[in-house]
Amino acid sequence: MPSPATPAPPDTTTLDRSSESATDALYRAAIGPINAVYYVPIFARFEAAGRGGPSWNWAASLYTLNWMIFRRLWVAAVLYLGAVLGLLLMVFGLGRVLFQWSGAAELAWLAVCGGLGSVLPGVFGNAIFHARSRQKMAAALSASPTLKDACQRLSQQASTRQRFLRLVAINLVLAGAAALTYAAWPDATPRPVNPVTKAASGQLAPPLPRGTSPSADGLPFEAPVQSLGPAPVVAPTHASSASVSAPAGAKLIDPPTARMAAPAASVTPANSSASSVAGQRYLINVGLFAIEANARAAYAKLQAAGLPASRQTLKGRTRVRVGPFASEHEAQAVAEKIRALQLDAVVFQP
């Protein structure tokens, strides 16, 4: 009795496009092991419609460039990077130079461009990935004799978990390098100690006239004070000591001779009448500057406004003050004028 004939193996030299399982197998091989269960149903829907369409992809929206590199979408990645650089050039180049956009306008444009750069890849990322997968499938079928060989070829080209981990490691290294660079980057803008000043640094003030004291508040100096000619000798028991005990309402703005004698009065005991009168004065701190040009610019503004400004050198920095004033009300009124000059003004009592 003749044995039944063995059925011939099915012909797998070409893809039977009517078989969904074969198409799904090719898609699964082209996508790779990561998120294949998410992409295969979407790609099947695109196949039924005959073309790709809009659908949302969170990875393409939040990690656009990384997602494109991971999925080997090189053309899309180059176009995306070029579009981002072009938008930045438009905002900070054309917008700032030609249209003179304000800071708020630049931030608004950056927000719009950032939104588009996130939303558009999220909406059309699946369609782009589907089109690229179709191209890979067609090339693999043309170069392979069987469906199994085509799937194996696509699996070798697909993104793997090792590629994903390498991409994560590269991102962490870049983020760490950026953080270290930011932490080690020297601050090119010197910071005034306290209060923070707003003096403009573009205009240099003329040098102080000869004979002008850097300070009008009678406080001790760390830098020598130049004066016009020798100052008269003031004896400790001279009648000028009575001027120290002037009434509280008197305005203590003395001529240069009296200012030269002020440091001697500052060494009087704490329980004397001079110390109590000095405690009633009010001064205005304008700033402590690390750059001499900034201090001179602020000092020139104050002098041009007719205010009793003074400068004092303290350990390589220049302190600018206004005063003294007999009452806090008067000092606060002058402080408002100083703030109108775009300078800081802090009223205090020594």
Phi, psi and omega per residue, in radians:
M1 nan 2.090 -3.070
P2 -1.162 2.465 3.132
S3 -1.265 2.581 3.134
P4 -1.110 2.508 -3.115
A5 -1.167 2.385 3.119
T6 -1.282 2.240 -3.124
P7 -1.146 2.474 -3.123
A8 -1.232 2.531 3.126
P9 -1.149 2.599 -3.118
P10 -1.161 2.596 3.134
D11 -1.361 2.009 -3.120
T12 -2.032 0.431 -3.134
T13 -1.299 -0.382 3.130
T14 -2.285 2.812 -3.140
L15 -1.478 2.143 3.030
D16 -1.406 1.780 -3.019
R17 -1.198 -0.234 3.072
S18 -1.394 -0.197 -3.116
S19 -1.619 1.985 -3.138
E20 -1.191 -0.565 -3.117
S21 -1.140 -0.669 3.116
A22 -1.178 -0.742 3.127
T23 -1.146 -0.733 3.107
D24 -1.101 -0.668 3.122
A25 -1.114 -0.728 3.094
L26 -1.129 -0.745 3.105
Y27 -1.083 -0.780 -3.115
R28 -1.090 -0.663 3.109
A29 -1.213 -0.670 -3.134
A30 -1.245 -0.580 -3.112
I31 -1.310 -0.728 -3.094
G32 1.754 -3.118 -3.029
P33 -1.341 -0.248 -3.072
I34 -1.671 2.087 3.054
N35 1.098 0.501 3.083
A36 -1.152 -0.615 -3.135
V37 -1.153 -0.385 3.090
Y38 -1.443 -0.742 -3.017
Y39 -1.400 -0.603 -3.038
V40 -1.056 -0.808 3.088
P41 -1.090 -0.645 3.123
I42 -1.159 -0.752 3.130
F43 -1.164 -0.602 3.073
A44 -1.120 -0.660 3.077
R45 -1.146 -0.673 3.077
F46 -1.122 -0.661 3.111
E47 -1.113 -0.719 3.135
A48 -1.152 -0.609 3.121
A49 -1.419 -0.250 3.135
G50 1.505 -0.030 3.134
R51 -2.883 2.825 3.076
G52 -1.384 2.705 -3.125
G53 -2.512 -3.092 -3.131
P54 -1.240 2.404 3.032
S55 -2.830 2.692 -2.991
W56 -1.587 2.376 3.108
N57 -2.319 1.927 -3.092
W58 -1.137 -0.696 -3.133
A59 -1.101 -0.740 3.123
A60 -1.181 -0.466 -3.131
S61 -1.417 -0.799 -3.025
L62 -1.520 -0.576 -3.097
Y63 -2.176 0.963 -2.919
T64 -0.959 -1.018 -3.054
L65 -1.160 -0.714 3.091
N66 -1.109 -0.696 3.138
W67 -1.129 -0.724 3.127
M68 -1.152 -0.689 3.106
I69 -1.180 -0.705 3.141
F70 -1.130 -0.685 -3.140
R71 -1.501 0.123 3.103
R72 1.047 0.639 3.074
L73 -1.622 1.259 -2.976
W74 -1.175 -0.744 -3.134
V75 -1.112 -0.774 3.119
A76 -1.113 -0.649 3.141
A77 -1.151 -0.730 3.127
V78 -1.144 -0.761 3.121
L79 -1.109 -0.702 3.134
Y80 -1.138 -0.789 3.138
L81 -1.117 -0.699 3.085
G82 -1.119 -0.662 3.108
A83 -1.154 -0.690 3.121
V84 -1.131 -0.807 3.122
L85 -1.112 -0.661 3.111
G86 -1.129 -0.690 3.110
L87 -1.173 -0.691 3.087
L88 -1.118 -0.695 3.094
L89 -1.129 -0.651 3.130
M90 -1.162 -0.727 -3.083
V91 -1.253 -0.896 -3.023
F92 -1.567 -0.243 3.105
G93 -1.759 -1.266 -3.095
L94 -1.145 -0.757 -3.104
G95 -1.117 -0.725 -3.088
R96 -1.372 -0.635 -3.059
V97 -1.506 -0.895 -3.039
L98 -1.436 -0.845 -3.043
F99 -1.658 -0.165 3.114
Q100 0.920 0.910 3.119
W101 -1.147 2.554 3.055
S102 -1.375 3.012 3.110
G103 -1.096 -0.638 3.108
A104 -1.160 -0.697 3.126
A105 -1.135 -0.690 3.105
E106 -1.115 -0.745 3.108
L107 -1.109 -0.667 3.120
A108 -1.125 -0.771 3.121
W109 -1.135 -0.699 3.094
L110 -1.097 -0.667 3.109
A111 -1.134 -0.731 3.118
V112 -1.125 -0.805 -3.136
C113 -1.137 -0.690 3.095
G114 -1.123 -0.667 3.091
G115 -1.123 -0.772 3.111
L116 -1.143 -0.675 3.132
G117 -1.174 -0.275 3.098
S118 -1.770 -0.663 -3.061
V119 -1.317 -0.806 -3.075
L120 -1.067 -0.821 3.064
P121 -1.093 -0.605 3.112
G122 -1.144 -0.597 -3.111
V123 -1.380 -0.720 -3.001
F124 -1.919 0.145 -3.140
G125 -1.117 -0.734 -3.140
N126 -1.117 -0.670 3.123
A127 -1.144 -0.695 3.114
I128 -1.141 -0.769 3.130
F129 -1.142 -0.654 3.123
H130 -1.122 -0.771 3.139
A131 -1.098 -0.732 3.122
R132 -1.176 -0.659 3.099
S133 -1.110 -0.696 3.090
R134 -1.066 -0.685 3.108
Q135 -1.132 -0.728 3.110
K136 -1.145 -0.676 3.137
M137 -1.139 -0.739 3.129
A138 -1.114 -0.704 3.122
A139 -1.181 -0.680 3.134
A140 -1.178 -0.684 3.108
L141 -1.155 -0.613 3.132
S142 -1.237 -0.521 -3.081
A143 -1.704 0.008 -3.069
S144 -2.134 2.479 3.137
P145 -1.365 -0.441 -3.089
T146 -2.302 2.891 3.101
L147 -1.119 -0.662 -3.140
K148 -1.111 -0.740 3.116
D149 -1.135 -0.656 3.116
A150 -1.127 -0.731 3.110
C151 -1.137 -0.689 3.114
Q152 -1.123 -0.709 3.106
R153 -1.111 -0.729 3.121
L154 -1.159 -0.654 3.117
S155 -1.106 -0.624 3.106
Q156 -1.190 -0.495 3.141
Q157 -1.557 -0.253 -3.048
A158 -1.324 2.822 3.105
S159 -1.334 2.417 -3.078
T160 -1.984 3.030 3.089
R161 -1.162 -0.610 3.083
Q162 -1.084 -0.668 3.095
R163 -1.149 -0.673 3.110
F164 -1.095 -0.782 -3.141
L165 -1.147 -0.662 3.097
R166 -1.119 -0.692 3.129
L167 -1.162 -0.679 3.075
V168 -1.105 -0.742 3.137
A169 -1.112 -0.715 3.117
I170 -1.101 -0.722 3.110
N171 -1.111 -0.700 3.122
L172 -1.153 -0.692 3.116
V173 -1.132 -0.762 3.129
L174 -1.119 -0.722 3.119
A175 -1.133 -0.723 3.103
G176 -1.135 -0.715 3.104
A177 -1.108 -0.690 3.107
A178 -1.138 -0.708 3.127
A179 -1.147 -0.727 3.117
L180 -1.152 -0.693 3.113
T181 -1.111 -0.727 3.126
Y182 -1.140 -0.691 -3.127
A183 -1.216 -0.589 -3.094
A184 -1.589 -0.103 -3.077
W185 -1.239 2.212 -3.120
P186 -1.215 2.523 3.121
D187 -1.420 1.929 -3.080
A188 -1.315 -0.309 -3.099
T189 -1.709 1.983 3.121
P190 -1.156 2.439 -3.095
R191 -1.812 2.090 3.025
P192 -1.084 2.652 -3.000
V193 -1.221 -1.237 3.141
N194 -2.986 2.172 0.068
P195 -1.415 2.834 3.116
V196 -1.274 2.284 -3.073
T197 -1.726 2.795 3.103
K198 -2.164 0.406 -3.080
A199 -1.195 2.428 3.106
A200 -1.279 2.485 -3.067
S201 -1.845 0.124 -3.063
G202 -1.524 -0.328 -3.032
Q203 -2.003 2.201 3.136
L204 -1.596 2.336 3.127
A205 -1.510 2.674 3.091
P206 -1.175 2.749 -3.142
P207 -1.130 2.770 3.140
L208 -1.105 2.448 3.050
P209 -1.128 2.599 -3.084
R210 -1.134 2.376 3.123
G211 1.643 -0.047 3.139
T212 -1.573 2.280 -3.133
S213 -1.389 2.394 3.098
P214 -1.103 -0.217 -3.112
S215 -2.497 2.447 3.084
A216 -1.956 0.242 -3.054
D217 -1.811 0.009 3.097
G218 1.285 0.206 -3.137
L219 -1.439 2.712 -3.125
P220 -1.146 2.658 -3.102
F221 -1.918 2.676 2.923
E222 -1.769 -0.292 3.086
A223 -1.940 2.589 -3.133
P224 -1.169 2.611 -3.136
V225 -1.816 2.234 3.082
Q226 -1.539 2.437 3.134
S227 -2.343 2.833 -3.122
L228 -1.499 1.756 3.098
G229 1.302 2.999 -3.133
P230 -1.227 2.409 3.130
A231 -1.407 2.544 3.109
P232 -1.143 2.574 -3.116
V233 -1.308 2.273 3.136
V234 -1.949 1.994 -3.139
A235 -1.307 2.583 3.137
P236 -1.080 -0.501 -3.104
T237 -1.729 0.221 -3.111
H238 -1.218 2.829 -3.110
A239 -1.164 -0.226 3.122
S240 -1.119 -0.333 3.093
S241 -1.131 -0.375 3.106
A242 -1.240 -0.448 3.127
S243 -1.195 -0.365 3.122
V244 -1.194 -0.570 -3.133
S245 -1.631 0.666 3.117
A246 -1.162 2.742 3.133
P247 -1.081 2.763 -3.051
A248 -1.132 -0.475 -3.107
G249 -1.373 -0.189 -3.100
A250 -1.259 2.543 3.140
K251 -1.566 2.002 -2.981
L252 -1.535 1.162 2.996
I253 -2.041 1.780 -2.957
D254 -1.666 2.767 2.996
P255 -1.167 2.940 -3.087
P256 -0.957 -0.594 -3.116
T257 -1.140 -0.746 3.131
A258 -1.184 -0.582 3.125
R259 -1.157 -0.586 3.105
M260 -1.169 -0.499 3.136
A261 -1.484 -0.175 -3.068
A262 -1.097 -0.714 3.123
P263 -1.028 -0.571 3.117
A264 -1.177 -0.582 3.137
A265 -1.271 -0.360 -3.082
S266 -1.313 -0.166 -3.116
V267 -1.709 0.173 3.097
T268 -1.187 2.718 -3.112
P269 -1.082 2.734 -3.064
A270 -1.182 -0.392 -3.084
N271 -1.661 0.225 -3.123
S272 -1.535 2.948 3.135
S273 -1.233 -0.529 3.116
A274 -1.085 -0.678 -3.137
S275 -1.148 -0.633 -3.140
S276 -1.229 -0.626 3.118
V277 -1.206 -0.728 3.128
A278 -1.078 -0.532 3.132
G279 -1.212 -0.247 -3.140
Q280 -1.577 -0.083 3.112
R281 -1.339 2.732 3.089
Y282 -2.230 2.339 3.109
L283 -2.088 2.845 3.114
I284 -2.146 2.055 3.040
N285 -1.438 2.134 3.086
V286 -1.682 -0.599 3.084
G287 2.912 2.792 3.025
L288 -2.027 1.866 -2.919
F289 -1.768 2.386 3.028
A290 -1.517 -0.375 3.132
I291 -1.885 2.157 -3.074
E292 -1.082 -0.634 -3.131
A293 -1.076 -0.670 3.104
N294 -1.151 -0.694 3.118
A295 -1.136 -0.712 -3.137
R296 -1.187 -0.624 3.110
A297 -1.145 -0.760 3.108
A298 -1.135 -0.723 3.139
Y299 -1.098 -0.682 3.128
A300 -1.145 -0.683 3.095
K301 -1.067 -0.760 -3.109
L302 -1.175 -0.712 3.108
Q303 -1.144 -0.699 3.125
A304 -1.100 -0.518 3.107
A305 -1.451 0.030 3.109
G306 1.322 0.472 -3.112
L307 -1.738 2.582 -3.118
P308 -1.350 1.362 -3.082
A309 -1.550 2.713 3.106
S310 -2.550 2.716 3.099
R311 -2.168 2.626 -3.127
Q312 -2.595 2.344 -3.118
T313 -1.641 2.210 -3.122
L314 -2.315 1.765 3.041
K315 0.932 0.911 3.084
G316 1.457 -0.056 3.090
R317 -2.001 2.782 -3.106
T318 -2.039 2.136 3.126
R319 -1.742 2.320 3.134
V320 -1.995 2.229 3.134
R321 -2.333 2.869 3.060
V322 -2.274 2.371 3.123
G323 2.289 -2.914 0.148
P324 -1.485 2.914 3.132
F325 -2.221 2.604 -3.062
A326 -1.354 -0.448 -3.084
S327 -2.349 2.698 3.109
E328 -1.166 -0.611 3.128
H329 -1.059 -0.774 3.120
E330 -1.128 -0.721 3.137
A331 -1.129 -0.708 3.127
Q332 -1.143 -0.642 3.113
A333 -1.123 -0.720 3.102
V334 -1.210 -0.599 3.113
A335 -1.071 -0.645 3.081
E336 -1.102 -0.684 3.096
K337 -1.135 -0.662 -3.140
I338 -1.174 -0.721 3.115
R339 -1.130 -0.527 3.069
A340 -1.144 -0.377 3.073
L341 -1.501 0.208 -3.109
Q342 1.124 0.627 3.068
L343 -2.142 2.736 3.077
D344 -1.354 2.655 3.109
A345 -2.609 1.995 -3.133
V346 -2.119 1.991 3.138
V347 -1.417 2.324 3.100
F348 -2.578 2.907 -3.129
Q349 -2.084 2.035 -3.069
P350 -1.037 nan nan
